[in-house]
Amino acid sequence: MLVHSRTGKWTAWVTCAVLFLPLFALPLLVIVAASFATHWSGAFPSGPTTAHYAAAVRGESLQALTTSLVTAVSASLVALTVGTWAALAAAALGRKGKRVLDALFMLPVAVPSVVVGLAVLVAFSQPPVLLNGTRWIVILAHTVLVTAFAHQSVSAAIQRLDPMYEQAAASLGARPSYVLFRVKLPLLLPSLNAAAGLCFALSMGELSATMMLYPPDWTPLPVLVFTATDRGSLFTGSALAVVLMAATLLALLAVSRIRTKASFR
C-alpha cells in the first residue's frame, strides 16, 4: 500500500531502518570490520590491516573464487535453459500436467540441500555415469538446486504475457518456432535475466551440498570460507566472505543492466 502523508512516510522509513539495520546491515558491517582486523578483544575489532585481502585475492583463494564463478555461471545457464523449456512446456499442458511438472521441479527446494547432495552423490558414484570426484558433479548439484527458481520465475512471467502478440504473429503466417524465438522469448527477456541473476547468486553461496561433493581440485569459495572459520581464522574467513559478496554483487549489477536494457526494448 502506498503511503502519501509525510508522517506515514517517516514512519515507514523509521520502521524499515529499525528492522533492516539489526537484521541485515549490522551483521554484514561486522564481517567487513572483521576482515580488516588482526584481533578482537573488545566491543570492536582492532589492529587494522589489509593483509587478509592480499591473501584473499591470490593463490588458493583466487582459484576458489574462479571455481565459484565458473560453477555459478555454468549452473545458471543450464538451469535457465532447462527451467525455461519446462515452463514453456508446462504452459501448453493442462492444469493437472502443469501441477505435476511444477511439483517435480520444486522437489529439490522442498528438501534440505544436503539431501540433494547425497542423492547426487549416490546416483553418480557408479557406472554408467560416474561423476564422483570430478567438477561436473558439483556443477550438476548446483544446477539441480537452482533450476526450480528459474522455472518458477519464467512460469510466473509466462502467465502475465498477453497472448495477443503470439496470436497476431500466428495469424500473419509465422511458424511456431518463429513465434517462440522472435516474439515470446524477447518478451520474456527481462524475466530471464532476473532468473539468471537469482540462480547465479544462489549458486555462489551454496555450501551444504557442495561440502559433500567437491573434489580437492574444485573447491568453491564458500567451502574455503567455512574451512577458514572452522579452524579459527575468523578474520581471514571474513575477508574471503567479503570478496565473495563483492563478486556476487558485481555480477548481479551487470545482470541488472542487461535487464534494464531488455525492459526498455
Number of C-alpha atoms within 10 A of each C-alpha: 3 6 11 8 9 9 10 12 13 12 13 13 12 12 11 11 13 11 12 12 13 11 11 10 12 12 12 17 13 13 18 17 17 26 26 21 22 17 14 13 7 7 6 11 17 15 10 13 13 13 14 19 19 12 15 24 16 12 10 14 21 17 18 25 24 16 19 27 21 15 23 27 22 19 27 28 17 20 27 26 16 17 26 24 14 22 25 18 14 20 14 11 13 9 10 10 14 17 12 12 16 18 14 11 22 19 13 19 16 9 10 12 20 16 14 22 25 15 13 21 21 11 14 15 14 11 8 7 9 14 19 19 17 15 18 18 22 27 24 18 24 30 24 21 26 30 29 23 21 30 27 19 21 26 22 12 16 20 11 10 13 11 11 9 14 18 12 12 16 14 10 8 10 15 11 13 10 14 19 15 11 14 15 19 16 16 20 18 19 23 22 24 22 19 26 28 25 18 26 27 21 18 26 25 19 21 20 16 22 25 17 16 25 20 17 10 12 19 23 30 27 23 18 20 23 18 14 17 14 11 9 10 13 22 24 24 25 27 27 29 23 21 21 21 16 12 17 22 14 11 16 19 13 12 19 16 12 16 19 12 11 17 14 8 10
